[in-house]
Amino acid sequence: MKITNAHVWLGGNDLKAMDIGIEGEHFADAAGLDPATEVIDAKGLTVLPGLINAHVHFCLDGSNDSVPHLVAEPYLTTAYRAAAAAEATLRAGTTTVRDVGCSGKIGIYLKKAIDAGFVRGPRMLASGPCIVMTGGHNRFIGVEVDGVDEARKAARQNLKAGADLIKVVSTGGVITSGVEPEHVQLSAEEMQAAVDEAHNCGKHAASHAQGEQGIANSLKAGVDTIEHGIYLTPALIETMLKQGSVLVPTLTPMRRILLGCGEERLPDYAVEKMRRTSEPWLDSFRAAIAAGVPIVAGTDAGTPGNPHGSVAVEVKFMVEAGMTEVLALKSATSVAAEAIGLGDKVGQIRPGFHADLIFVRGNPLKDIRALDNLCGVMKDGEMIWFNPDARDGSIAKGWLDVEA
């Protein structure tokens, strides 16, 4: 397949007029393709790598009552719902995701079903259930442990089931009642036991880490990505830079809850915690940008008032909060790919990489809202859908259009 007349973003500050070659599932040299190959005319469109969302929860439905729904519904219903969320995510232009917490082993087996080809969805990395302390945050999508040995065993069980990474929970959070983002949960020693198991297998470890001490404990434990990072300090940022740790700020749930997304009321406790943490959250994000910490896009999709779909919402919110358009786009493509261990496979349009693409109208380097105008999605060389005349803002469905 050859895509012609495209304006292509290759990771720099400008678009390049060029053809894109595809052989099978991968990009190839367009000049070397068979002259009889299928041609897709992308005249008037901008073509970018398929987007990457490094923080989703497919077992949560994204409604305002997503947690009670999960707790009450049958396990099989959750699995079907997760499969539908995966397909919706792919059609919205997110071609790779990292699911960082799903009840039971639903995320792991959904990833296997997508790989086998009988469920349509994005390329997935799945952590399996989060590793949490007894009574801790995210226990409804986690396995509860107490002590180093139980943490190690939980990590080994997830890896045995096929987990691509390990997720630990170092602090309280927003969507769980009765816990606070500032409070420490798993200890550094408990987390290190789990992290070591991931690293022993050549896999990554992520930590839900919002409060200052929890972030410090996570870094001491050797995690690769800090999820949320609400209360960063200069010393913590310095440690992240020394260790090569990555920040996944997940601004989307904060923005959506504060903007009152959805018709029904969100839980009062979640709104209160978001209001209290929003200012330090943004301050930490901006400080990380200024220091040069690698930042990766993740929406926390599935959490209350935060439906599944495109990671473009997070890209837009990051630009709104002070990140440049180029860095924001990289956070959902090449930088994200490197952070999740797929840097040599996805996130760039270059020969040998998986042929994942999105087609949009307009130039997101000049106006990030051009991502709203999605006209097509390709994953692994398969055109999921393509309509150069689409004008319904498909990529933006389910999220608010907030003026910067």
C-alpha positions as CSV (number, residue, x, y, z in Angstrom):
1,M,0.0,0.0,0.0
2,K,1.1,3.5,-0.7
3,I,-0.3,6.7,0.9
4,T,0.2,9.6,-1.4
5,N,-0.1,13.4,-1.2
6,A,0.3,13.4,2.5
7,H,1.6,16.0,4.8
8,V,3.5,13.9,7.3
9,W,4.7,14.6,10.8
10,L,8.0,12.8,11.4
11,G,8.6,14.2,14.9
12,G,10.0,17.6,14.1
13,N,8.7,21.1,14.0
14,D,7.3,20.9,10.5
15,L,5.2,18.7,8.3
16,K,6.8,17.0,5.2
17,A,5.1,16.4,1.9
18,M,5.9,12.7,1.1
19,D,4.5,9.3,0.2
20,I,4.3,6.6,2.8
21,G,5.0,3.0,1.9
22,I,3.5,0.0,3.7
23,E,4.2,-3.7,3.3
24,G,2.2,-6.1,5.4
25,E,2.1,-4.7,9.0
26,H,5.1,-2.4,8.6
27,F,6.3,0.8,7.0
28,A,8.5,0.4,4.0
29,D,10.3,2.5,1.4
30,A,7.6,3.9,-0.8
31,A,9.9,4.0,-3.8
32,G,10.5,0.3,-3.7
33,L,6.8,-0.8,-3.7
34,D,5.2,-2.8,-6.6
35,P,3.8,-0.2,-9.1
36,A,0.5,-2.1,-8.8
37,T,0.2,-1.6,-5.1
38,E,-3.0,-0.1,-3.6
39,V,-2.9,3.7,-3.4
40,I,-4.6,5.8,-0.8
41,D,-4.9,9.5,-1.6
42,A,-4.4,11.6,1.5
43,K,-4.6,15.0,-0.2
44,G,-5.4,17.8,2.2
45,L,-4.7,15.6,5.3
46,T,-2.0,15.5,7.9
47,V,-0.7,12.0,8.8
48,L,0.8,11.2,12.1
49,P,1.9,8.0,13.9
50,G,-0.9,6.2,15.7
51,L,-1.3,7.6,19.2
52,I,-0.3,5.9,22.4
53,N,-2.2,6.0,25.7
54,A,0.1,4.9,28.6
55,H,-2.6,4.8,31.3
56,V,-6.1,3.2,30.8
57,H,-8.4,0.9,32.8
58,F,-10.5,-1.0,30.3
59,C,-12.5,-2.8,33.0
60,L,-13.9,0.5,34.3
61,D,-16.6,2.0,32.0
62,G,-15.9,5.7,32.5
63,S,-19.4,6.6,33.7
64,N,-19.8,8.7,36.8
65,D,-20.5,5.5,38.7
66,S,-17.8,3.4,37.1
67,V,-16.5,2.0,40.3
68,P,-19.9,0.8,41.7
69,H,-20.7,-0.6,38.3
70,L,-17.5,-2.7,38.3
71,V,-18.1,-3.9,41.9
72,A,-21.7,-4.9,41.2
73,E,-21.6,-6.4,37.7
74,P,-20.8,-10.0,36.8
75,Y,-17.2,-10.7,35.8
76,L,-18.2,-11.7,32.3
77,T,-20.1,-8.5,31.8
78,T,-17.0,-6.6,32.7
79,A,-15.0,-8.6,30.1
80,Y,-17.5,-7.8,27.3
81,R,-17.5,-4.1,28.3
82,A,-13.7,-4.0,28.3
83,A,-13.7,-5.5,24.7
84,A,-16.1,-2.8,23.6
85,A,-14.0,-0.1,25.2
86,A,-10.9,-1.4,23.4
87,E,-12.6,-1.2,20.0
88,A,-13.9,2.3,20.7
89,T,-10.4,3.3,21.7
90,L,-8.8,2.0,18.4
91,R,-11.5,3.7,16.3
92,A,-10.7,7.0,18.0
93,G,-7.1,6.8,16.8
94,T,-5.3,5.3,19.8
95,T,-3.4,2.4,18.4
96,T,-1.4,1.3,21.4
97,V,-2.4,1.4,25.1
98,R,-1.0,0.3,28.4
99,D,-3.7,-1.0,30.7
100,V,-2.4,-0.4,34.3
101,G,-5.0,-2.1,36.4
102,C,-7.9,-4.4,35.6
103,S,-10.0,-6.6,37.9
104,G,-8.8,-10.2,37.9
105,K,-6.9,-11.0,34.7
106,I,-9.4,-9.3,32.3
107,G,-6.8,-6.9,30.9
108,I,-4.2,-9.6,30.3
109,Y,-6.7,-11.9,28.5
110,L,-8.2,-9.0,26.5
111,K,-4.7,-8.3,25.3
112,K,-4.3,-11.9,24.3
113,A,-7.6,-11.9,22.5
114,I,-6.6,-8.8,20.5
115,D,-3.3,-10.4,19.6
116,A,-5.1,-13.5,18.5
117,G,-7.3,-11.4,16.2
118,F,-10.8,-12.2,17.5
119,V,-11.3,-8.9,19.3
120,R,-10.5,-5.7,17.6
121,G,-8.6,-3.2,19.7
122,P,-5.3,-1.3,20.1
123,R,-2.0,-3.0,20.7
124,M,-2.0,-3.6,24.4
125,L,0.4,-3.9,27.3
126,A,-1.4,-5.1,30.4
127,S,-0.3,-5.1,34.0
128,G,-3.1,-7.3,35.4
129,P,-4.5,-6.3,38.8
130,C,-2.6,-3.6,40.6
131,I,-0.6,-4.6,43.7
132,V,-2.1,-2.7,46.6
133,M,-2.0,-2.8,50.4
134,T,-5.0,-4.3,52.2
135,G,-7.8,-1.8,52.1
136,G,-5.8,0.5,49.8
137,H,-6.5,2.6,46.8
138,N,-7.6,0.7,43.6
139,R,-8.4,-2.4,45.6
140,F,-11.4,-3.0,43.3
141,I,-9.0,-3.5,40.4
142,G,-6.1,-4.9,42.4
143,V,-4.8,-7.7,44.6
144,E,-4.3,-6.8,48.2
145,V,-1.0,-7.7,49.9
146,D,0.8,-7.2,53.2
147,G,4.5,-7.5,53.4
148,V,7.4,-8.1,51.1
149,D,6.7,-11.8,50.4
150,E,3.1,-11.2,49.5
151,A,4.0,-8.4,47.2
152,R,6.6,-10.5,45.5
153,K,4.2,-13.4,45.0
154,A,1.5,-11.1,43.6
155,A,4.0,-9.8,41.0
156,R,5.0,-13.4,40.1
157,Q,1.4,-14.4,39.7
158,N,0.7,-11.5,37.4
159,L,3.8,-12.3,35.4
160,K,2.8,-16.0,35.2
161,A,-0.6,-15.0,33.8
162,G,1.2,-13.0,31.0
163,A,1.5,-9.4,32.4
164,D,3.6,-7.1,30.3
165,L,4.5,-4.9,33.3
166,I,3.8,-4.6,37.0
167,K,1.7,-1.8,38.6
168,V,2.1,-1.0,42.3
169,V,0.1,1.6,44.4
170,S,2.2,3.7,46.7
171,T,-0.4,6.3,47.8
172,G,-4.1,6.8,48.2
173,G,-6.0,8.4,45.3
174,V,-9.0,10.3,44.2
175,I,-11.6,7.7,43.1
176,T,-11.4,5.5,46.2
177,S,-13.4,6.7,49.1
178,G,-11.7,6.8,52.5
179,V,-8.1,7.2,51.2
180,E,-6.1,10.4,50.5
181,P,-3.7,11.1,47.7
182,E,-1.1,12.4,50.2
183,H,-1.1,9.3,52.3
184,V,1.5,6.5,51.9
185,Q,0.3,3.0,51.2
186,L,2.7,0.2,50.0
187,S,6.2,0.6,51.5
188,A,9.3,1.1,49.5
189,E,10.4,-2.5,50.4
190,E,7.1,-4.0,49.4
191,M,7.2,-2.2,46.0
192,Q,10.8,-3.1,45.4
193,A,10.0,-6.8,45.8
194,A,7.4,-6.4,43.0
195,V,9.5,-4.1,40.9
196,D,12.5,-6.5,41.1
197,E,10.3,-9.3,39.8
198,A,9.3,-7.2,36.8
199,H,12.9,-6.2,36.1
200,N,14.1,-9.7,36.4
201,C,11.9,-10.6,33.5
202,G,13.0,-7.6,31.4
203,K,9.7,-5.8,32.0
204,H,8.7,-2.4,33.3
205,A,7.1,-1.3,36.6
206,A,4.7,1.6,37.1
207,S,3.6,3.2,40.3
208,H,0.4,5.1,41.2
209,A,2.2,7.8,43.1
210,Q,0.5,11.1,44.1
211,G,1.9,12.2,47.4
212,E,5.5,13.3,48.0
213,Q,6.5,10.4,50.2
214,G,4.8,7.9,48.0
215,I,6.7,9.2,45.0
216,A,10.0,9.1,46.9
217,N,9.3,5.5,48.0
218,S,8.4,4.5,44.4
219,L,11.7,6.0,43.1
220,K,13.6,4.2,45.8
221,A,11.9,1.0,44.7
222,G,13.2,1.6,41.2
223,V,9.9,2.0,39.2
224,D,10.2,3.1,35.6
225,T,7.1,5.4,35.4
226,I,5.5,7.6,38.0
227,E,1.7,7.7,37.4
228,H,0.1,11.1,38.3
229,G,3.0,12.7,40.3
230,I,0.8,15.3,41.9
231,Y,3.2,16.4,44.6
232,L,6.6,16.5,42.9
233,T,9.4,18.5,44.5
234,P,12.8,19.7,43.1
235,A,14.6,16.9,44.8
236,L,12.2,14.3,43.5
237,I,12.5,15.7,40.0
238,E,16.3,15.5,40.3
239,T,16.0,11.9,41.3
240,M,13.7,11.2,38.3
241,L,16.3,12.7,36.0
242,K,19.1,10.7,37.5
243,Q,17.2,7.5,37.3
244,G,15.6,8.1,33.9
245,S,12.2,7.8,35.4
246,V,9.2,9.0,33.3
247,L,6.1,11.0,34.4
248,V,2.6,10.0,33.2
249,P,0.7,13.1,34.6
250,T,-2.9,12.0,33.6
251,L,-4.3,15.5,33.6
252,T,-7.5,14.3,32.0
253,P,-9.4,13.0,35.0
254,M,-8.6,16.1,37.0
255,R,-9.8,18.4,34.2
256,R,-12.9,16.3,33.5
257,I,-14.0,16.1,37.1
258,L,-13.5,19.8,37.7
259,L,-15.4,20.6,34.5
260,G,-18.3,18.4,35.6
261,C,-18.2,16.0,32.7
262,G,-21.4,14.0,32.5
263,E,-25.0,14.6,33.3
264,E,-25.1,12.9,36.7
265,R,-23.2,14.2,39.7
266,L,-19.8,12.8,40.4
267,P,-19.0,11.6,44.0
268,D,-18.5,14.5,46.4
269,Y,-15.4,13.0,47.8
270,A,-13.7,12.8,44.4
271,V,-14.6,16.4,43.5
272,E,-13.3,17.6,46.8
273,K,-10.0,15.8,46.4
274,M,-9.6,17.0,42.8
275,R,-10.2,20.6,43.8
276,R,-7.6,20.3,46.6
277,T,-4.9,18.7,44.4
278,S,-5.5,20.5,41.0
279,E,-3.1,23.4,41.7
280,P,-0.1,21.3,42.9
281,W,-0.9,18.8,40.1
282,L,-0.4,21.4,37.4
283,D,2.6,23.0,39.2
284,S,4.3,19.6,39.3
285,F,3.5,19.0,35.6
286,R,5.0,22.4,34.6
287,A,8.1,21.9,36.8
288,A,8.7,18.5,35.2
289,I,8.5,20.0,31.7
290,A,10.9,22.8,32.7
291,A,13.4,20.3,34.1
292,G,13.3,18.0,31.1
293,V,11.7,15.0,32.7
294,P,10.3,12.7,30.0
295,I,6.5,13.1,30.0
296,V,4.1,10.5,28.5
297,A,0.4,10.9,27.7
298,G,-2.1,8.9,29.6
299,T,-5.8,9.6,30.2
300,D,-6.7,7.3,33.1
301,A,-9.7,6.4,31.0
302,G,-12.4,4.4,32.7
303,T,-12.3,6.3,35.9
304,P,-15.4,8.3,37.0
305,G,-16.6,10.8,34.3
306,N,-13.7,9.8,32.1
307,P,-14.9,7.7,29.1
308,H,-12.7,5.6,26.8
309,G,-11.7,7.0,23.5
310,S,-8.8,9.0,22.2
311,V,-5.7,10.0,24.1
312,A,-5.9,13.3,22.1
313,V,-7.8,14.7,25.1
314,E,-4.7,14.4,27.3
315,V,-2.5,15.9,24.5
316,K,-4.8,18.9,24.3
317,F,-4.9,19.4,28.1
318,M,-1.1,19.2,28.3
319,V,-0.8,22.0,25.7
320,E,-3.4,23.9,27.6
321,A,-1.3,23.6,30.7
322,G,1.9,24.9,29.0
323,M,3.5,22.1,27.0
324,T,4.5,22.9,23.4
325,E,2.5,21.2,20.6
326,V,5.6,19.2,19.4
327,L,6.4,17.9,22.9
328,A,2.7,17.0,23.5
329,L,2.5,15.1,20.3
330,K,5.8,13.3,21.1
331,S,4.4,12.4,24.5
332,A,1.7,10.3,22.7
333,T,4.1,8.9,20.1
334,S,7.8,8.4,20.2
335,V,8.5,9.4,23.8
336,A,5.6,7.2,24.9
337,A,6.8,4.3,22.8
338,E,10.3,4.5,24.4
339,A,8.9,4.8,27.9
340,I,6.7,1.6,27.6
341,G,9.4,-0.5,26.0
342,L,8.2,-0.3,22.4
343,G,10.6,2.4,21.2
344,D,11.9,0.3,18.3
345,K,8.5,-0.8,17.1
346,V,5.9,2.0,17.3
347,G,5.5,5.7,17.7
348,Q,7.3,6.8,14.5
349,I,6.7,6.7,10.7
350,R,9.9,4.9,9.5
351,P,10.7,1.7,7.7
352,G,10.4,-1.4,9.8
353,F,8.1,0.1,12.4
354,H,4.5,-1.1,12.8
355,A,2.3,0.8,10.3
356,D,0.1,2.7,12.8
357,L,-1.3,6.0,11.5
358,I,-4.0,8.6,12.1
359,F,-5.2,11.0,9.4
360,V,-6.5,14.5,10.5
361,R,-7.6,17.6,8.8
362,G,-5.4,20.6,9.8
363,N,-2.0,21.0,11.3
364,P,-1.8,20.1,15.0
365,L,1.7,21.7,15.2
366,K,-0.1,25.0,14.8
367,D,-3.4,24.2,16.6
368,I,-3.6,21.1,18.6
369,R,-7.3,21.1,18.1
370,A,-6.7,19.8,14.6
371,L,-6.6,16.4,16.3
372,D,-10.4,16.8,16.6
373,N,-10.8,16.3,12.9
374,L,-10.0,12.6,12.6
375,C,-10.4,11.2,9.1
376,G,-8.9,7.8,9.4
377,V,-7.1,5.2,11.5
378,M,-4.6,2.5,10.5
379,K,-3.1,-0.2,12.8
380,D,-0.5,-2.7,11.6
381,G,-1.1,-1.8,8.0
382,E,-4.9,-2.4,8.2
383,M,-7.1,0.6,7.5
384,I,-9.6,0.5,10.4
385,W,-11.6,3.3,8.8
386,F,-10.9,6.1,6.4
387,N,-13.1,9.0,5.3
388,P,-11.3,12.0,4.1
389,D,-14.5,14.0,4.2
390,A,-15.3,13.2,7.9
391,R,-16.2,16.4,9.8
392,D,-17.9,15.1,12.9
393,G,-14.8,15.5,15.2
394,S,-14.7,11.7,15.8
395,I,-11.5,11.9,17.9
396,A,-13.2,14.4,20.3
397,K,-16.3,12.4,21.1
398,G,-16.8,12.0,24.8
399,W,-14.6,14.8,26.0
400,L,-15.0,18.5,26.5
401,D,-13.7,21.2,24.2
402,V,-12.0,23.6,26.6
403,E,-10.5,26.8,25.3
404,A,-6.9,27.3,26.4
